[in-house]
Amino acid sequence: MNFAEKLKASRERLGLTQAETAALLDVSCEAISKWERGLSTPAAITQEGALSRVSSAERAAEAGGVPKKHRAK
């Protein structure tokens, strides 16, 4: 699974919009869209950080630490 697939799958598991994911990662909505479509990719260090933040959000959702609308299904 490449970065684009991992990012989109994680975002969808959490029930987040691209805008909410962009806010979580402190990037633009356009960046999220391009990353998910594989049109561009962030630098390697940013990829690691992005996946780490989304993974942290997933763990928080599993533990009940994310608002209900954002919990993984």
Secondary structure, 3 states (H helix, E strand, C coil): CCHHHHHHHHHHHHCCCHHHHHHHHCCCHHHHHHHHHCCCCCCHHHHHHHHHHHHHHHHHHHCCCCCHHHCCC
